[in-house]
C-alpha cells in the first residue's frame, strides 16, 4: 500500500486526476470505478478540466458505479446513477452508453447484484476504483464486520447513515433503507484501488485502515491485501499516522515515471 500525503483536497484531486489521465493514455477504454459524495468531487473537477484542455482524452472511457440505493427509479435525481451521470459522465463529455451500474429498482435485487458482478467481469474488470472512507472505516456501503470476501449485495442502511443522507432529500422518510454495494471481495478485484480521505474526522479511520491490523471491523483495512492500492490523504486526515514522516520521505524519493 502506498500512502501519499498532500496539502489539501484540491491537491489530492489533481494528483488522482493525473493518474487517471495517465491510465487513459495507456488504455483509452479503461473502466473507471467512481464513488459518490463530496470527497471525490475535486478528482472529477480536475479530470474534467484536463479533458476540456485536451490534456486527457476520456472519449472512450467507461464508468462504473460503486453502490446504489434500492427502490429509487433510475431517473430519480438522488439515485447514485443520476449523481454519477451528473458529476462524472456528463462533465467528461461521455454518454449514458459508457456507464455500467446496478439496477436498484429491480424486483429481484439479489439477482441484480449477481448480474452487476457479472457485468463488471464481462467488461474486463475495473481498471481503477475510487474509494472514500467512512469515519468507522467503511468503504462503499460495507459497514464494519462486513465479510472481506463479500460480493455485490444488498445492505441495510444504519439510521445514522440515513440521517446523514437526509440532507439530499426532502425528508428522512424519503431516504431508502437499503442499498446495493460492491462487496469488499468485488472491490479488491479492481486492478488499482485509490482511496481519497480529507479532514480530521477521517484521521482515526485512516490510521486504522493503513497501520492497524487487517480486520472486518475496519473494512478499509482490506486494502492491505491489494497489490496496487494508493491512499491519498490531506494533512488533517494524516494526523494520526505514526509513519507519516516515512510516507512523506518515500513519496518524495519516488521516481516520476512510477506514477501512483
C-alpha positions in Angstrom: 0.0 0.0 0.0 1.3 3.4 -0.9 0.3 6.4 1.2 0.6 9.9 -0.3 0.1 13.0 1.9 -1.0 16.1 0.1 -1.6 19.7 1.4 -5.3 19.7 0.8 -8.3 18.2 -1.1 -7.6 20.1 -4.3 -4.0 18.8 -4.4 -5.4 15.3 -3.9 -7.9 15.7 -6.6 -5.2 16.9 -9.1 -2.9 14.0 -8.2 -5.5 11.4 -8.7 -6.8 13.0 -11.9 -3.3 12.9 -13.3 -3.2 9.2 -12.6 -6.5 8.7 -14.3 -5.4 10.7 -17.3 -2.2 8.6 -17.5 -4.3 5.4 -17.4 -6.5 6.7 -20.2 -3.4 7.4 -22.3 -2.2 3.8 -21.8 -5.7 2.3 -22.1 -8.2 4.6 -23.7 -11.2 2.4 -23.0 -10.3 1.9 -19.3 -13.2 1.1 -16.9 -13.1 3.7 -14.2 -15.0 2.9 -10.9 -16.3 6.0 -9.3 -17.7 6.8 -5.8 -20.3 9.4 -4.8 -20.2 12.0 -2.0 -18.4 15.3 -1.6 -14.8 13.8 -1.1 -14.2 12.7 -4.7 -15.6 15.9 -6.3 -12.1 17.6 -6.7 -11.0 14.5 -8.7 -13.9 14.8 -11.1 -13.5 18.5 -11.4 -9.7 18.2 -12.1 -10.2 15.3 -14.6 -13.0 17.2 -16.5 -10.7 20.3 -16.7 -8.0 18.1 -18.2 -10.5 16.8 -20.8 -11.6 20.4 -21.7 -7.9 21.5 -22.1 -7.1 18.4 -24.2 -4.6 17.2 -21.5 -6.7 14.0 -21.2 -8.8 12.1 -23.7 -11.8 10.4 -22.0 -13.8 9.8 -25.2 -13.5 6.0 -25.0 -13.6 5.7 -21.2 -16.2 3.6 -19.4 -17.6 4.5 -16.0 -19.0 2.1 -13.3 -20.7 2.6 -10.1 -19.7 1.6 -6.5 -23.2 1.5 -5.0 -26.8 2.4 -5.5 -30.0 3.0 -3.5 -32.6 0.3 -3.6 -36.1 1.4 -4.6 -35.4 4.7 -6.3 -36.2 4.8 -10.0 -33.1 5.3 -12.3 -34.2 8.9 -13.1 -34.6 10.0 -9.5 -32.2 13.0 -9.0 -30.7 11.4 -5.9 -30.2 7.9 -7.3 -26.5 7.4 -7.4 -26.9 6.6 -11.1 -28.2 10.2 -11.6 -25.4 11.6 -9.4 -22.7 9.8 -11.4 -24.2 10.9 -14.7 -24.4 14.5 -13.5 -21.0 14.7 -11.7 -18.8 12.4 -13.8 -20.2 11.2 -17.1 -21.6 14.5 -18.5 -18.6 16.7 -17.5 -16.3 14.2 -19.2 -18.3 14.5 -22.4 -19.5 10.9 -22.3 -22.9 9.5 -22.8 -25.0 7.1 -20.7 -23.9 4.3 -23.1 -20.5 4.4 -21.4 -22.0 3.8 -18.0 -22.4 0.5 -16.0 -24.4 0.3 -12.8 -26.5 -2.0 -10.7 -30.3 -1.9 -11.1 -31.6 -0.6 -7.7 -35.2 -0.7 -9.0 -35.2 -4.4 -9.9 -37.9 -6.6 -8.5 -35.3 -9.3 -7.7 -32.5 -7.3 -6.0 -30.3 -10.3 -5.3 -30.4 -11.2 -9.0 -29.5 -7.6 -9.9 -26.5 -7.8 -7.5 -25.2 -11.0 -9.2 -25.9 -9.5 -12.6 -23.7 -6.5 -11.7 -20.8 -8.6 -10.6 -21.1 -10.5 -13.9 -21.3 -7.2 -15.9 -18.0 -6.0 -14.4 -16.3 -9.3 -15.2 -17.7 -9.3 -18.8 -16.4 -5.7 -19.2 -12.9 -6.9 -18.5 -12.8 -5.8 -14.8 -12.3 -2.4 -13.2 -9.0 -0.8 -14.1 -9.1 1.9 -11.3 -11.6 2.1 -8.5 -12.0 5.3 -6.5 -13.0 4.9 -2.8 -13.8 7.1 0.1 -13.7 6.0 3.7 -16.3 6.5 6.5 -15.4 7.6 10.0 -16.0 4.0 11.0 -13.7 2.7 8.3 -16.3 1.5 5.8 -15.8 1.5 2.1 -18.7 1.6 -0.3 -21.6 0.6 2.0 -19.6 -2.3 3.5 -20.2 -1.4 7.1 -17.9 -2.7 10.0 -17.8 -6.5 10.2 -18.7 -7.0 6.5 -17.0 -10.1 5.1 -13.7 -9.3 3.4 -14.7 -11.8 0.7 -18.2 -10.3 0.1 -19.6 -9.8 -3.3 -22.0 -7.2 -4.6 -25.1 -7.5 -2.4 -27.9 -5.6 -0.6 -27.2 -3.9 2.6 -29.4 -2.2 5.2 -28.5 1.4 6.0 -28.0 2.3 9.6 -30.2 5.1 11.0 -27.2 7.3 11.3 -26.4 6.9 7.6 -30.0 7.6 6.7 -29.9 10.8 8.8 -26.6 11.8 7.2 -28.0 11.3 3.7 -31.3 13.0 4.5 -29.9 16.4 3.5 -30.1 15.3 -0.1 -33.8 14.5 0.2 -36.9 16.5 1.2 -37.2 14.5 4.4 -35.8 11.5 6.3 -38.8 9.4 5.3 -37.7 9.6 1.6 -34.2 8.1 2.3 -34.2 4.4 1.3 -33.5 1.8 3.9 -31.4 -0.4 1.6 -28.6 -0.1 -0.9 -26.7 -2.3 -3.4 -23.0 -2.1 -2.9 -20.0 -3.7 -4.4 -18.7 -6.1 -1.8 -15.1 -6.0 -0.4 -14.2 -9.0 -2.5 -15.6 -7.3 -5.6 -13.7 -4.1 -4.8 -10.4 -6.0 -4.4 -10.7 -7.3 -7.9 -10.0 -3.9 -9.4 -6.5 -3.5 -10.8 -5.8 -0.3 -8.9 -7.6 1.0 -5.8 -7.3 4.7 -5.0 -8.8 5.9 -1.7 -9.0 9.7 -1.0 -9.6 10.9 2.5 -9.7 14.5 3.7 -10.4 16.2 7.0 -9.6 15.5 10.6 -12.8 13.5 11.1 -11.3 10.7 8.9 -7.9 10.6 10.7 -8.6 7.8 13.1 -10.2 5.6 10.3 -7.3 6.2 8.0 -4.8 5.2 10.7 -6.7 2.0 11.5 -7.0 1.1 7.8 -3.4 1.8 6.9 -1.5 0.9 10.1 -3.9 -1.2 12.1 -4.5 -5.0 11.8 -6.4 -6.4 8.9 -9.9 -6.7 10.4 -13.5 -6.9 9.2 -14.2 -4.3 11.9 -12.4 -1.8 9.7 -13.4 -2.7 6.1 -10.9 -0.3 4.5 -8.1 -2.3 6.1 -8.8 -4.8 3.3 -6.7 -2.5 1.0 -3.7 -4.0 2.8 -4.4 -7.2 0.8 -4.3 -5.5 -2.6 -1.1 -5.4 -4.8 -1.8 -1.9 -6.0 -3.6 0.3 -3.5 -2.9 4.0 -3.1 -4.2 6.0 -0.2 -4.2 9.8 -0.7 -4.8 11.9 2.4 -4.6 15.6 3.3 -2.6 16.7 6.3 -5.6 16.6 8.6 -6.6 13.1 7.6 -2.9 12.0 8.0 -2.7 13.5 11.5 -2.9 10.1 13.3 -0.5 8.2 11.1 2.5 7.0 13.1 4.5 6.6 9.9 3.6 9.9 8.4 7.2 11.0 8.1 8.2 7.7 6.4 5.3 8.1 3.9 6.4 11.6 3.1 10.0 10.6 2.6 9.3 7.6 0.4 6.9 9.6 -1.9 9.4 12.4 -2.2 12.1 9.9 -3.4 9.7 8.2 -5.8 10.7 8.3 -9.5 8.3 10.4 -11.6 7.9 7.6 -14.1 6.4 5.3 -11.5 3.2 7.4 -11.0 0.7 6.3 -8.4 
